[in-house]
């Protein structure tokens, strides 16, 4: 059996070069926040002509669009997402979720926040699944800012 010994200086050189290569390659896959070109979006969301009391809106990159998912809160039918948190330019799949008061009260189990016999207003889904987890709402987000209103129907 032939044994080859590598001089110590060569081992150190390989260690330094391979470490440098790892650092450089890791940097190629990263994108800074400013490279994403996030765009502020805002608008009004109504359901059956009335503002959605509260909920969430999410923007998922669709097709060739790159970038992270973006989202925000809906309050009294209004949502506003800043350029820091907004979606990137391009097509996005939109998902909207929300709750509304049913007009009934329900008893809640006692816990540290609600003593025995407490009642609360019942909350039910206000937005049909076709706008939420089964959504096919696609919108194009363009610079410098975008206003997108949604007129949803419960039936």
DADATA-V114849 format. One record per pair of residues at least 12 apart in sequence whose C-alpha atoms are under 10 Angstrom apart, sorted by the first residue. I is the first residue (numbers start at 1). J is the second residue. Records with the same first field share a line. If there is no record, write none. Layout:
BEGIN
I->J + J
END
This chain:
BEGIN
31->67
33->67 + 84 + 85
34->83 + 84
35->67 + 88
36->66 + 67 + 68 + 84 + 86 + 87 + 88 + 89
37->67 + 83 + 84 + 86 + 87 + 88 + 89 + 143 + 144
38->67 + 68 + 70 + 82 + 83 + 84 + 85 + 86 + 87 + 88 + 89 + 141 + 142 + 143 + 144 + 145
39->81 + 82 + 83 + 84 + 85 + 86 + 87 + 88 + 89 + 90 + 141 + 142 + 143 + 144 + 145 + 146
40->80 + 81 + 82 + 83 + 84 + 85 + 86 + 87 + 88 + 141 + 142 + 143 + 144 + 145 + 146 + 147
41->71 + 72 + 79 + 80 + 81 + 82 + 83 + 85 + 86 + 87 + 141 + 142 + 143 + 144 + 145 + 146 + 147 + 148
42->72 + 74 + 78 + 79 + 80 + 81 + 82 + 86 + 145 + 146 + 147 + 148 + 149
43->74 + 77 + 78 + 79 + 80 + 81 + 146 + 147 + 148 + 149 + 150
44->74 + 75 + 76 + 77 + 78 + 79 + 80 + 147 + 148 + 149 + 150 + 151
45->57 + 74 + 75 + 76 + 77 + 78 + 79 + 96 + 148 + 149 + 150 + 151 + 152
46->76 + 77 + 78 + 127 + 149 + 150 + 151 + 152 + 153
47->77 + 126 + 127 + 128 + 150 + 151 + 152 + 153 + 154 + 155
48->151 + 152 + 153 + 154 + 155
49->151 + 152 + 153
50->76 + 77 + 151 + 152 + 153
51->74 + 75 + 76 + 77 + 78 + 150 + 151 + 152
52->74 + 75 + 76 + 77 + 78 + 97 + 98 + 99 + 100 + 126 + 127 + 151 + 152
53->74 + 75 + 76 + 77 + 78 + 98 + 99 + 100 + 101 + 126
54->73 + 74 + 75 + 76 + 77 + 78 + 79 + 97 + 98 + 99 + 100 + 126
55->72 + 73 + 74 + 75 + 76 + 77 + 78 + 79 + 96 + 97 + 98 + 99 + 100 + 125 + 126 + 127
56->71 + 72 + 73 + 74 + 75 + 79 + 95 + 96 + 97 + 98 + 99 + 132
57->70 + 71 + 72 + 73 + 74 + 79 + 80 + 81 + 94 + 95 + 96 + 97 + 98 + 131 + 132
58->70 + 71 + 72 + 73 + 86 + 87 + 92 + 93 + 94 + 95 + 96 + 97 + 132
59->71 + 72 + 86 + 87 + 88 + 91 + 92 + 93 + 94 + 95 + 96 + 137 + 138 + 139 + 141
60->87 + 88 + 91 + 92 + 93 + 94 + 95 + 138
61->87 + 88 + 89 + 90 + 91 + 92 + 93 + 94 + 138 + 139 + 140 + 141
62->90 + 91 + 92 + 93 + 94 + 138 + 139 + 140
63->90 + 91 + 92 + 93
64->90 + 91 + 92
65->88 + 89 + 90 + 91 + 92 + 140
66->87 + 88 + 89 + 90 + 91 + 92
67->87 + 88 + 89 + 90
68->85 + 86 + 87 + 88
69->85 + 86 + 87 + 88 + 92 + 93
70->84 + 85 + 86 + 87 + 88 + 92 + 94
71->85 + 86 + 87 + 94 + 95 + 96
72->85 + 86 + 96
73->96 + 97 + 98
74->96 + 97 + 98
75->98
77->149 + 150
78->149
79->147 + 148 + 149
80->147
82->145
83->144 + 145
86->141 + 145
87->141 + 142
88->140 + 141 + 142 + 143
89->140 + 141 + 142 + 143 + 144 + 145
90->139 + 140 + 141 + 142 + 143
91->138 + 139 + 140 + 141 + 142
92->136 + 137 + 138 + 139 + 140 + 141
93->135 + 136 + 137 + 138 + 139 + 140
94->131 + 132 + 133 + 135 + 136 + 137 + 138 + 139
95->129 + 130 + 131 + 132 + 133 + 134 + 135 + 136 + 137 + 138
96->127 + 128 + 129 + 130 + 131 + 132 + 133 + 135 + 137 + 150 + 152
97->125 + 126 + 127 + 128 + 129 + 131 + 132 + 133
98->123 + 124 + 125 + 126 + 127 + 128 + 132
99->122 + 123 + 124 + 125 + 126 + 127
100->121 + 122 + 123 + 124 + 125 + 126 + 127
101->121 + 122 + 123 + 124 + 125 + 126
102->121 + 122 + 123 + 124 + 125 + 126
103->121 + 122 + 123 + 124
104->119 + 120 + 121 + 122 + 123
105->118 + 119 + 120 + 121 + 122 + 123
106->118 + 119 + 120 + 121 + 122 + 123
107->119 + 120 + 121 + 122
108->120 + 121 + 122
126->153 + 154
127->152 + 153 + 154 + 155
128->152 + 153 + 154 + 155
129->154
130->152 + 154
131->152 + 153 + 154
137->150
END
